[in-house]
Amino acid sequence: MEEAPAPSAEPGESLVRVLATPLNPVDIAIASGRFYMPLPDPPFVAGAEAVGEVVSGGRYPAGTRVWCLLTTGGFGEVVSVQDGRLVPVPDEIGDPLAAALGIAGLAGWMPVRERGGLVPGETVVVLGAGGVVGQVAVQAARAGGAGRVVAVARSARGRERALGLGADVALATGEGLVRELGEACGAGADLVIDTLWGDSAAAAIAAMARGGRLVQVGNAESPMMPMVAGPLRGRRLDIRGFSVMVEEPAELARAYGELTAAVVRGALEVDLHIEEVPFGDAPAAWERQIAGTAGRKLVVVPA
């Protein structure tokens, strides 16, 4: 923890007082230099998103609560944000939940509803269904009219959670997944939401139907995957990348509005196991994020 210069707002930017900042795997990737987008030279304030209150700016009045997607800066007390990246937060949703629904929530919602192009009646496989992204993806698939939702999660608790959120069947990762996915998907998976990559993604590809789509969202299992080329051609399969960090701000704002509205009206259950971390304990929370959070969503809040 160190003091940093107070940010200033350029034309087209607003100053936002930070009320909640979630920790995400992308924060670790950015800070370690492994991220796939241009980054500022260190030192910089970490934090790829935040929920806060507008202090000054031209787009929204002071006091407006907003979610904002950043690249860096979210772990400061105040952050400067481009006006186009400010998204109002509904009054019914508290700061920690509003923050947790940002990168993690949108990474489960948008790949199903948009990037994956779910068609009602299709069979959907969600890899990593026990995490926040997977929880949202399972429900987005069910709400979007999926005919069958097959969840894959590493822990028994994650599988139980996925079943409670609407999955028809929940499978474990590891040996036997190829066979079990084949049996669970019947004629094949039309859409795979993949937060794992690695062997689990390879197993899902083996179970995909002709014309199936895999939306690659994360690589919690492995950054590499063994892949046989033939099925991609023979079954006309698509692999589509998705990252909240590269989506257009207007699309993110619309999707965030849809997602939070679904939560407010009770159409989306969000059991995120949020743990609020006082600002002074942020360094310890950062180390916990690196080691693994065991299904908890760590959100840094003012002391």
N, C-alpha and C positions, 0 to 999 in steps of 0.2 A: 504494500500500500504506500503510495507516494502522492504528494501534491502535484497537480498538473496545471498548466495555464488555463484559465477560464476560457471557454470557447466564445467566439463572436460570430454573429450571423451576417453572412453576405446577402446581397439582394437576392430574393427568391428563397431565402432560408428562414427558419424559425428557431428560437431557442426553446428547449423543452426541459423542464425539471423532471428528472427520472424518478419514478415511483416503483418500478419493478423491472428487473432484468433477468431473464432466464438464462441458464447455462445450456449450451447446445454443443453437440460434437463439432459443428462448424467453427465454433469459437476456438477449440483446440487446434483444428486444422489451420485456421488463420494465424494464430499465434506461433505455431511451429513452422510456418512458411510452406505448408503443404497444400494450401488452397489453390484452386485453379483459376482465380481471377487476379488482376493486378492489385497489389497491396502497398500501403505507404511504408516507407522505411521506418524501422523501430528507432526510438521508442514511440509507442502509441498506446492509447487507452483501448483496451479490448472491449468486446461486447457487440454482437451483430444485430441486436434488436432491443427494444425497450418499450415500456408503456410509461407515459408521463403526462405532465400537465403543461400546456403551452404557456410560456412566460411572455414571449413577444413574437411578433411575426405578422405577415400580411394576409395569410389564408384563413386562419381561425382565431377567434377572440382569445385573449388571455384567460386561462382557467379551463379551456377545453381539454378533456382527456383524450389522448391519442395513442395508437400503436404506431411504431415507426420501424421500418426495416433499415438497418445500417450496414456497414461492414465493420467499422470500429466505432468506439465511443460510448457504447451502452453502459459500461461500468463506471462512468463518471457521474457526478451529481447533477450536471447539466450537460446537454449535448446539442449541437447544432445540426439541424435536419433540413434537407431540401423539402420545400413545401409540398411537392408532388408525392412525397413519401409519408405524409401524415394521414392516418386513417382514424376517424373518430371511433371511440369505444362506447358501446351501449352502457347506460347508467346501471343496468341490472347485473353487469358482470364486474367483479372486483378486479383490482390491479393484477394480482398474481395469476389468476385464471386468464385474464385478457392477454397477459404476456405469454403464458404457456400455449395459448391457442394460435400464436403467431407462426413462427417458422415450423414448429412441430405439427400444429394443427393443419396448416395449409399444405404441408407435405403429405398428409394423409387424405385431404379433401380434394385438392386439385388434380392429382394423378388419376383418381377414379372418375371424377366428373368431367374433366376437360382433356388432359393429356392422353388418358387411356380411352376416352370416348365410349364409356360403358353404354351398352344397348340393353334395355330391359330383357330379362330372361337369360342373360349370359351367365356362365360360370366364372367366378372370380376367385383367384388364389391370393391371399395376403401373406407374404413372408415377413416375419418379424411382427406378428399380430399382437404380441404381448406388450409392446411399447406404445408410447403416446401416438406416434405416427400410425402404427398398425391399428390401434383402437379406433381412431377416426376413420381409417380406410375401410375397416369392416363395416362400420355403420353407414358410411357414404355409399358403399356398394349395396347394402340392404335397402337403404332409403331410395337409391336410384333404380331399384327394380331388378336387381340381380336374381337370377333363378336359383343359384346355389353359391354359397360363400364358404370357401375352404380356408381355414386359418392354419398357419404354421408358426409355432413359437418354441423357444428353447426351454422355457420353464413350465412346470405344471401349473403354476399360478397364472402365467400368461395365457396358457391354453384355456383354463377355466374362465378367465376374464373375457377372452374372445367369444366363447360360447354364450356367456351372459349378455354380450352385446349384439348377438344376432348371427354368429357363424353357425353353419349347419354341422360342421365337423372341425375338430382341432387336432392337428398332428404335431409330433415332435420332430425337431431337426435331427440329422444324423443318419446312421445306417438304416436302410429300409425306406427312406423317404420317396425314392423313385417309385417303388411298387405301391406304397400307400397313397401317393398322389394320383397315380394312375387309376387306382380303385375308387378314390374319393371323387375324382373329376368325371368319371364315366366316359363320355364322348370327347373329353378334353377340356382344358382351361382356355377360355376365350381371352381373359385378361388376368395378368399377374402384376401385382404391386410388390415390388422387391426392395426391401430396405436392408437386405443381408448380403447379396452377391455370393461369391464362393460356391461351394458344393450345393447349397440349398437352391440357388438360382439355376444351376445346371439341372437339378432334379425337376424343377418347375418347367424348364424348357422342354424336357423330355415328356412332360405331361400335357403340353399345349396342343390345342386343336389347330387345324388348318386355318390360317389367317389370324392366329392369335397375336396378342400384343403384350409385351412385357415392358412395364414402365420402371426404369431403374432410378431409385430414389436415394439409396444409401448403401454403404458397404460395411455394416456392423460385424459381419462374419469374416470377410476377407476383401482386400482390394483387387484380388485376381480371381478368375473363374476358368476352370477347364471347359472348353466348348468344342463340340463337334460341329463342323460347318454344315454338313449335309442337311440336317433337319431345318435349318434356317431357309434353305432354298426349297427343299422338297415340300415343306408345309407352309411356305410363304409367310414366315414369322417376322414380326417387327420387334426390334428393341429400341425403346424410346427413352432418352434421358430426361430427367426433370430435376430442377433445383429452384427453390423459392428465390434464391439469390440472383437469378438471372431473368426472372419473369418481369414483365412490364408493370410499372407501378399502378397503372389504372386497373389492370387485371387482378393484381394482388388486393387492391382496395375493394373491388367488387366481390372477390372470393372471400375475403375476411368478413365483409358484411353479411354474406350468405351464411358463413360458418357460425358467426356469433349470433345471428338471428335464429338459426336452428337450435343453438344452445338455450337461448332465452325462451323459446316456445316449447322446450322440452323434447324436441325431435331428435336431439343428439345428447346422449349421456356421456359425460366427461368425467371419468374416474382416474384422474391423472396423478394421484398421490403426490400432490404438490407439497414441497417442504420449503417454507420461507426461511431464508438465511439472512441474518442481519448484515448490513453493509460491511462492518468490520471483520466479519468472518468469511468474506469473499475468497481470500487466498486458500483457506482450507477447503472451501466448496469447490474451487478450481481443481485441486488435487483429487477430490472425490470424483469429479466428472471424468478425469483422466483414467482413474482406476475402475470406474463403473459405478452407476448409481443404484443398481438393483431395482430398477423399475420406478424410482422416484424422480420427480421433476424438481430440480433445484432452482429456486427463484430468489435472487438477491433483492432485498427491500431495504429502505432506509431504517436505521436503528431506531 
